Amino acid sequence: MEINTFAGKVRDAVEKKLGETYKVEVREVQKNNGVILHGLLILTDDRNVIPTLYLEPFWEAYESGTSLAEIVRRLIRIYREDLPKTSIDMEFFRYFEKVSERICYRLIRQKGNEELLQDIPHIPFLDLAICFFYAYSGEALGEGAILIHDSHVELWSTTVKELLERAQKNTPRLFPWRCNSMENVLREMMTEEEYLNGMPQEESRDFFAGNPLWILSNVQRVQGASCMLYPGLLKQLAGKEENSFYILPSSIHEVILLTDRGIEKPEQLKEMIAEVNRTQVAPEEVLSDSLYYYDSKKENIRLVL
């Protein structure tokens, strides 16, 4: 069964199950990298914030043998668990002074996001784009992100330059960086107490000593690739030895740092990035197939291949 046919059946079944006081819709939602997902929305008159239930995982479960009735039960249960108890007052979002302290940035690739980039404020960066979001935090909705569009910039009478200035201060504060060796990440044995300013205390004096591979992200491990934009961070990681290193975009959530020992083959590294993106990373979480390089002498990042 095609996803559109499945979505229609689910919509009708959920609406019938909930009754006439609810309206159920299916909308196509454009995600990162041009990925289109099918979102189920259950609308009521007394709520202004409605969770979007993406149907792709349920479609896969249906194709694997789960009954439609069971899928409908799961969706309604999730909806009731995630639904805010009351309407959320979003009036504050009209005023720049009320949102400015939580404006942050993230990185996406330009290729595949051309349509999205036409509608949002952004700054080209290598083959990527720096875009902006409001980091929501509240009792009713928990943690979340609201993508900033050109219409918001106009509403707030602000500029892309000011968004960047705010984001450069806010993002490292709200999403502190974290860097750990590949070995420790694979072992998953480190505890939070072992970190000092984002890295293990015993490693903080000599970042690359004894281990050329490190993973850079934020503490939340969400949109952590943007950490390579943090002012002065890559210079700090390069250390007193001024180690230059390759930057491998693992996903939008993290990047891998590989110290330049003079033996690396950029072509092979680029092939590895592309292969991992094709086989291990969800399409909407791919950052880039490109290979980057941080030059500690010039203190800048460049695109290698």
C-alpha positions in Angstrom: 0.0 0.0 0.0 1.3 3.5 -0.9 1.9 5.9 1.9 -0.8 8.3 0.6 -3.4 5.6 0.6 -2.3 4.4 4.1 -2.5 8.0 5.4 -6.0 8.4 4.1 -7.2 5.2 5.8 -5.6 6.2 9.1 -7.1 9.7 8.9 -10.6 8.3 8.4 -10.2 5.6 11.1 -8.9 8.1 13.7 -11.6 10.6 13.0 -14.3 7.9 13.2 -12.8 6.7 16.5 -12.6 10.1 18.1 -16.0 11.4 17.0 -17.4 14.4 15.4 -15.8 17.0 17.9 -12.4 16.3 16.3 -11.1 17.1 12.8 -8.3 15.0 11.5 -6.0 16.0 8.7 -2.9 14.7 6.9 -0.4 17.2 5.7 2.9 16.9 3.9 5.7 18.4 5.9 8.9 19.4 4.3 11.9 18.5 6.5 15.6 19.0 6.1 17.2 18.1 2.7 13.9 18.2 0.9 12.5 15.1 2.7 8.7 15.1 2.7 7.0 13.3 5.6 3.3 12.8 6.2 2.0 14.3 9.4 -1.3 13.5 11.1 -2.9 16.4 12.9 -5.9 16.0 15.3 -7.6 19.4 15.6 -9.9 20.6 18.3 -11.4 24.1 19.0 -9.9 24.4 22.5 -6.2 23.8 21.5 -3.9 26.1 19.5 -0.8 23.9 19.7 -1.3 20.4 18.1 1.4 17.7 18.0 2.3 16.4 14.5 2.3 12.6 14.4 4.5 11.4 11.5 3.0 8.4 9.8 6.1 6.9 8.1 7.1 4.6 11.0 3.4 3.4 11.4 3.3 2.7 7.6 6.4 0.5 8.0 4.7 -1.3 10.9 1.6 -1.8 8.8 3.6 -3.2 5.9 5.2 -5.6 8.4 1.9 -6.9 9.6 0.6 -4.6 12.3 -3.2 -4.2 12.0 -4.8 -0.8 11.1 -6.8 -1.0 14.3 -3.7 -1.3 16.4 -2.0 1.5 14.6 -5.0 3.8 15.2 -4.9 2.9 19.0 -1.2 3.7 19.2 -1.7 7.1 17.4 -4.6 8.1 19.6 -2.6 7.1 22.8 0.4 9.1 21.7 -1.8 12.1 20.8 -3.4 12.1 24.2 0.0 11.8 26.0 1.6 14.6 24.0 -1.3 17.0 23.8 -0.7 20.1 26.0 -3.2 20.3 28.8 -4.2 23.9 27.9 -3.7 26.3 25.0 -0.3 27.9 24.8 -0.1 31.7 24.7 2.2 32.4 21.8 1.7 36.2 21.8 5.3 36.7 23.1 6.6 35.5 19.7 5.5 38.7 18.2 8.1 40.7 20.0 11.8 40.5 19.3 12.9 41.6 22.8 11.0 38.6 24.2 12.6 36.0 21.9 16.1 37.5 21.4 17.8 35.7 24.3 16.9 32.3 22.8 17.6 32.8 19.1 20.2 30.1 18.0 21.7 28.8 14.8 22.0 25.4 13.1 23.7 24.1 10.0 22.1 22.6 7.0 23.4 21.9 3.5 22.5 24.1 0.7 22.0 21.3 -1.8 18.5 19.8 -1.4 17.3 22.8 0.7 17.0 25.4 -2.1 13.2 25.8 -1.7 13.5 26.1 2.1 16.3 28.6 1.9 14.1 30.9 -0.3 11.8 31.4 2.7 14.2 31.6 5.7 17.0 34.0 6.7 20.4 32.3 6.3 24.1 32.9 5.7 26.0 30.8 3.2 28.9 28.9 4.8 31.1 26.8 2.6 28.5 24.5 0.9 26.3 24.8 4.0 23.9 27.4 5.3 23.6 28.9 8.7 19.9 29.2 9.6 18.2 30.3 12.8 15.6 29.0 15.2 14.0 30.0 18.5 14.9 27.5 21.3 11.6 27.0 23.0 11.6 25.8 26.6 8.4 25.6 28.7 6.4 23.4 31.0 3.7 22.8 28.6 5.7 21.8 25.5 9.1 20.9 27.0 12.1 21.6 24.8 11.6 22.4 21.1 12.6 24.6 18.2 10.7 27.1 16.0 12.4 27.7 12.7 12.7 31.5 12.0 11.3 32.6 8.6 11.7 35.7 6.6 8.2 36.8 7.9 9.6 36.7 11.4 12.5 39.0 10.5 10.0 41.4 9.0 7.7 41.2 12.0 10.5 41.9 14.4 12.1 44.6 12.2 15.4 43.0 12.6 18.2 41.8 10.3 20.1 38.6 9.5 23.2 40.3 11.0 21.5 40.8 14.3 20.2 37.3 14.3 23.7 36.0 13.8 25.1 38.2 16.6 22.4 36.9 19.0 22.9 33.3 17.9 26.7 33.5 18.4 26.0 34.3 22.1 23.0 32.2 22.7 23.8 28.9 21.0 27.0 28.1 23.0 25.2 29.1 26.2 22.0 27.1 25.6 23.7 24.2 23.8 27.2 23.8 25.4 29.7 22.0 23.3 31.0 18.5 24.1 34.0 16.8 22.6 34.9 13.2 23.3 37.3 10.7 21.8 35.9 8.2 19.3 37.1 5.4 21.6 35.2 6.7 24.6 32.1 7.3 22.5 32.1 3.7 21.3 32.7 2.4 24.8 30.0 4.7 26.2 31.7 4.6 29.6 32.2 8.3 30.3 30.0 10.0 32.9 29.0 13.7 33.0 31.2 14.4 35.9 34.3 13.5 33.8 33.8 16.5 31.5 35.5 19.8 31.9 34.3 22.5 29.6 33.0 19.9 27.3 35.9 17.4 27.3 37.2 14.7 29.7 39.4 16.4 32.4 42.3 14.0 31.8 42.3 14.9 28.1 41.8 18.7 28.4 45.4 19.7 28.4 46.3 18.0 25.2 43.3 17.5 23.0 44.8 15.2 20.3 47.4 13.4 22.4 47.4 9.7 21.7 44.1 9.7 19.8 43.5 11.4 16.4 39.7 10.9 16.2 37.3 13.0 18.2 33.5 13.7 18.0 32.3 17.2 18.5 28.6 17.9 19.3 26.6 19.6 22.0 25.5 18.2 25.4 22.0 17.6 24.0 23.4 15.9 20.9 20.9 17.7 18.8 22.0 19.9 15.8 25.5 19.6 17.3 27.3 20.1 14.0 26.8 23.8 14.6 29.4 23.7 17.4 32.1 24.2 14.7 30.7 27.7 14.4 31.2 28.5 18.1 33.6 31.5 18.3 37.1 30.4 19.2 36.2 26.8 19.8 38.2 25.2 17.0 41.2 27.3 18.0 40.8 26.1 21.5 40.6 22.4 20.4 43.7 22.8 18.2 45.5 23.6 21.5 49.0 24.9 22.1 50.5 22.5 19.6 48.3 24.2 16.9 47.0 20.9 15.5 45.2 21.3 12.2 42.5 18.7 11.5 40.0 17.4 9.0 36.3 17.9 9.8 34.1 15.0 8.7 30.3 15.8 8.8 28.9 12.8 10.5 25.3 14.3 10.5 23.5 17.5 11.4 24.0 16.4 15.0 27.8 15.9 15.2 31.1 16.2 13.3 34.2 14.0 13.5 37.6 15.7 14.0 40.6 13.9 12.5 44.0 15.4 13.3 46.2 16.0 10.3 49.2 13.6 10.6 50.3 14.0 7.0 49.2 10.5 6.1 45.5 11.0 5.5 44.1 10.7 2.0 41.3 13.3 1.4 39.8 11.3 -1.5 39.3 8.3 0.8 37.9 10.4 3.6 35.3 11.9 1.2 34.3 8.5 -0.1 33.8 7.3 3.5 31.6 10.3 4.3 29.4 9.7 1.3 29.1 6.0 2.0 28.1 6.6 5.7 25.6 9.1 4.6 24.0 6.7 2.1 23.9 3.7 4.5 23.9 4.9 8.1 22.3 8.4 8.3 18.6 9.2 7.9 18.1 11.3 4.8 16.8 14.3 6.8 19.9 14.2 9.1 22.6 14.3 6.4 24.7 17.4 6.7 27.1 17.1 3.7 29.1 14.7 1.6 32.0 17.2 1.7 35.3 17.1 3.6 36.4 20.2 5.5 39.7 21.2 7.1 40.5 23.5 10.0 43.9 25.3 9.4 45.2 26.2 12.8 47.7 28.7 11.3 45.1 30.6 9.4 42.4 29.9 12.0 39.8 29.1 9.4 37.7 26.3 7.9 37.9 25.4 4.2 36.2 22.9 2.0 38.7 20.3 0.8 36.6 18.2 -1.6 
